[in-house]
Amino acid sequence: MSYTCYLSLGANLGQREVSIIEAMRLLQASEKIQLTAVSSLYETPPWGKLDQPAFINAAAAVKTELAPLELLQICQSIEKQLGRQRHEHWGARTIDVDMLYIPGVTMDEEALKLPHPYMLQRSFVLVPLAEVAGDMVIAGKNVKEHMLALGDRETILNVRPAQSVAEELKL
């Protein structure tokens, strides 16, 4: 049975935009994953740990038949391929691929929590996600409503339109 999973991608070290596009390309190249939608690329201030460079963030939707933990393994493998090293919580990184939400699925395991526990608190997640699935309802409100409830949206700058990203990925 296939399902759609919504992902958040971020990078603040190295060639940030290149890393995001390459992570999407690697997702798309995976035999059991179909990349179905991508957002614009956004430059965003750091969150949690503030003394680090700005991020580039994006969202993507993928369709797959993989079990959620199998999809997580592929996301983590892509991070490793692109040079991700885990040094500190919320620290700088070359790439981050987080599973945000799978409609109808909840998980609370050490390796994976769905829905992502912080997604509704983060404009850098909700602004791109609103492009991909703005009408999707999570916790009683749609993504756009959650996004509008946060006060820091003005700090998020669109640096590359979704259409340009989709064209580069041949979506």
C-alpha positions as CSV (number, residue, x, y, z in Angstrom):
1,M,0.0,0.0,0.0
2,S,1.5,3.4,-1.0
3,Y,1.3,6.6,1.0
4,T,2.6,10.1,0.9
5,C,5.2,11.4,3.3
6,Y,6.0,15.1,3.7
7,L,9.6,15.9,4.3
8,S,11.5,19.0,5.4
9,L,15.0,19.6,4.0
10,G,17.6,22.0,5.4
11,A,21.3,22.9,5.1
12,N,23.4,25.7,6.4
13,L,27.0,24.5,5.6
14,G,28.7,24.3,2.3
15,Q,26.7,24.8,-0.9
16,R,23.3,24.9,0.8
17,E,21.1,25.1,-2.3
18,V,23.1,22.4,-4.1
19,S,22.8,20.1,-1.1
20,I,19.0,20.5,-1.0
21,I,18.6,19.8,-4.7
22,E,21.0,16.9,-4.5
23,A,19.0,15.4,-1.6
24,M,15.8,15.7,-3.6
25,R,17.6,14.1,-6.6
26,L,18.7,11.2,-4.5
27,L,15.2,10.7,-3.1
28,Q,13.9,10.7,-6.7
29,A,16.5,8.2,-7.8
30,S,15.5,5.7,-5.1
31,E,13.7,2.8,-6.7
32,K,10.8,2.8,-4.2
33,I,10.3,6.5,-3.8
34,Q,8.5,8.9,-6.1
35,L,9.1,12.6,-5.6
36,T,5.7,14.2,-6.2
37,A,6.0,17.8,-5.1
38,V,8.7,20.3,-4.1
39,S,8.6,23.8,-2.5
40,S,10.6,26.9,-3.2
41,L,13.9,27.2,-1.5
42,Y,13.9,29.6,1.5
43,E,16.7,31.2,3.4
44,T,15.8,31.1,7.1
45,P,17.5,32.1,10.4
46,P,18.7,29.4,12.7
47,W,16.3,27.9,15.2
48,G,17.1,26.5,18.6
49,K,20.8,27.1,18.4
50,L,21.2,30.7,17.2
51,D,25.0,31.1,16.8
52,Q,25.3,29.4,13.3
53,P,24.8,30.4,9.7
54,A,21.4,30.9,8.0
55,F,19.7,27.8,6.5
56,I,18.2,27.0,3.2
57,N,15.0,25.1,3.8
58,A,12.5,23.4,1.6
59,A,9.7,20.8,1.7
60,A,8.9,17.8,-0.5
61,A,6.3,15.2,-0.8
62,V,7.2,11.6,-1.7
63,K,5.0,8.6,-2.5
64,T,6.3,5.2,-1.4
65,E,5.4,1.7,-0.3
66,L,8.3,1.5,2.1
67,A,7.6,1.2,5.8
68,P,8.2,4.6,7.6
69,L,11.3,3.3,9.3
70,E,12.7,2.1,5.9
71,L,12.0,5.5,4.5
72,L,13.8,7.1,7.5
73,Q,16.8,4.8,6.7
74,I,17.0,6.1,3.1
75,C,16.7,9.7,4.3
76,Q,19.6,9.2,6.8
77,S,21.6,7.4,4.1
78,I,21.2,10.4,1.8
79,E,22.3,12.7,4.6
80,K,25.4,10.5,5.1
81,Q,26.1,10.5,1.3
82,L,26.0,14.3,1.3
83,G,28.4,14.6,4.2
84,R,26.1,15.0,7.2
85,Q,27.9,14.5,10.5
86,R,25.9,14.7,13.7
87,H,27.9,16.7,16.3
88,E,25.4,18.7,18.3
89,H,21.6,18.9,18.6
90,W,20.2,21.6,16.3
91,G,23.7,22.4,15.2
92,A,25.1,23.4,11.8
93,R,24.8,20.7,9.1
94,T,25.5,20.1,5.4
95,I,22.0,18.5,5.0
96,D,19.0,17.5,7.1
97,V,16.1,15.4,5.7
98,D,13.3,15.1,8.3
99,M,10.1,13.1,8.0
100,L,7.3,15.5,9.0
101,Y,4.0,13.8,8.5
102,I,2.3,10.8,7.0
103,P,-1.5,11.3,6.9
104,G,-3.1,8.8,9.3
105,V,0.1,7.6,10.8
106,T,1.4,8.3,14.3
107,M,4.6,6.9,15.6
108,D,6.4,7.4,18.9
109,E,9.6,5.4,18.6
110,E,13.1,6.6,19.6
111,A,14.2,6.6,15.9
112,L,11.1,8.3,14.5
113,K,8.2,10.4,15.9
114,L,5.3,11.2,13.6
115,P,4.0,13.8,13.3
116,H,7.3,15.5,13.8
117,P,7.1,16.9,17.4
118,Y,8.2,20.5,16.5
119,M,6.8,21.0,13.0
120,L,3.9,23.2,14.1
121,Q,6.3,25.5,16.0
122,R,8.6,26.2,13.1
123,S,8.0,28.7,10.3
124,F,11.0,27.3,8.4
125,V,9.0,24.1,8.2
126,L,5.5,25.4,7.7
127,V,6.2,28.1,5.0
128,P,7.7,25.6,2.5
129,L,5.2,22.9,3.6
130,A,2.3,25.3,2.9
131,E,3.4,25.4,-0.8
132,V,3.4,21.6,-1.0
133,A,0.3,20.8,1.1
134,G,-1.2,24.0,2.5
135,D,-4.7,22.5,2.8
136,M,-3.6,19.4,4.6
137,V,-5.1,19.2,8.1
138,I,-2.9,18.5,11.1
139,A,-4.0,18.8,14.7
140,G,-7.4,20.3,13.7
141,K,-6.1,23.1,11.4
142,N,-4.7,23.2,7.9
143,V,-1.0,23.8,7.3
144,K,-1.6,27.4,6.1
145,E,-3.5,28.2,9.3
146,H,-0.7,26.8,11.5
147,M,1.8,28.9,9.4
148,L,-0.2,32.1,9.8
149,A,-0.4,31.6,13.6
150,L,3.4,31.9,13.8
151,G,4.9,35.4,14.1
152,D,8.3,35.0,12.4
153,R,7.3,34.4,8.8
154,E,8.8,37.7,7.7
155,T,12.3,36.4,8.5
156,I,11.9,33.7,5.8
157,L,13.1,34.7,2.3
158,N,12.1,32.9,-0.9
159,V,15.5,32.5,-2.8
160,R,14.3,30.1,-5.5
161,P,10.8,29.5,-6.8
162,A,9.3,26.0,-6.6
163,Q,8.8,25.9,-10.4
164,S,12.6,26.4,-10.9
165,V,13.4,23.6,-8.4
166,A,10.8,21.3,-10.1
167,E,12.2,22.0,-13.6
168,E,15.8,21.2,-12.4
169,L,14.5,17.9,-11.0
170,K,12.4,17.3,-14.1
171,L,9.2,16.9,-12.1
